[in-house]
Amino acid sequence: MGLQILGWTMVVVGLIVDAWGFVEFPVNEFLKSDFLSLIVSGAVLIADGLAVLKMPAWLTIAAIIVATIVLALYIWSFRMGIANTLISYIIMLAIVGWLISLLLK
């Protein structure tokens, strides 16, 4: 029961954070880091909440992939050097691959 409360709380808070980002920033700022930080946080909370709730694997994997795509946009918005950007992407993809492999077992 406690994990269900935690999972649903994470999903609801993630949805609220995402909605707050859409309300707070105009459309022309959707690719700026302020907006993307809220969307990344919300997407990660939703994916974590679905994992805690033990939802179907396809749903959790879809949430992880959406969070990964948004995180890739967030990393790109920092305009770092190409080496730092690639290292960030490689680490992110390794962690995502590991999480997906855990869900598919």
N, C-alpha and C positions, 0 to 999 in steps of 0.2 A: 504494500500500500504506500509506503514512504517513497519508493522509487517512482511510482506512478505520479505522485504529487510533484516530485522533483522534475520528472520528464515533462509533464504538462505545463508546469510553471516555466520551464526553459523555452518551450515552444511558444507560449503566450507572450513572454517577455521578448523573445526574438521577433515575433510579429509586431509587437508594439514599437520596438526599436526601428524596424524597417519602415513602419507607417510614419513614425516620427521623422525619419529621414526624408520621406517623400513629401511630407507637409512642410518641413522646415526649409528645404532648399528648392529654388525654382528649377525648371527643366534644363536651363542652360548651364547649370552647375552639377549635373549628374555624373560627370567624369572627373570631378575634382576630389581631392583627398578628404575633405570634410564630409561630403556626402557618402563617399565610398567607405569611410571608416564606420559609419553607422550601418550601412548595408552589410559589410563584412561581419560585423559583430552580430547582427541579427541573423544572418545566414548560418553562422557557426553555432549560435545558440539553438536554432531550429534543428540543425543536423544532429547536434549533441542530444537534444531532447528526444528526437526520434530514436536515436540509438539507445538511450536509457529506457525508453518505453518498449523496446524490442519490437518495433514495427516491422513490417515485411522488409526483407533485405533490399528489394528494388527501390522502395521508397526512401530508405536511409541512404542508399548509394546515390540516388538522384539528388538528394539534398546535399550530400558531400560534393558532388560534381558541380552543382550550382554555386556552392560556397567557394569551391576551387576557382571557378571562372571569375567570380567577383574578386577574389583575392588576387588573381593574376592581373586584373585591371587596376586594382589598388597598388600593387607593386609597380606596375608600369607607370602610374601617375606620379611616382616619386622622381622620375627622370634621373635615375642613377646611371652609373657607367654600365656598359654592356656586360662586363664581367660580374659585377654585383647583381645585376638583374638575372643573369643566367644562373648564378649560384642560388639565388632565392627561388627561382623556378624549379631547379633540380631538387632542392630540399623539399619544397612544397609537393612536388609530384611523388617523391619517395614516401613521404608521410601519407599522402592520399592513397598510393598504391598499397601500402601496408594496411591502412584502415579498411580498404575495400577487400583485401585478401582475408582479413579477420572476419568480415561479415559474410563472405562466401563459404566459409568452412562449415 
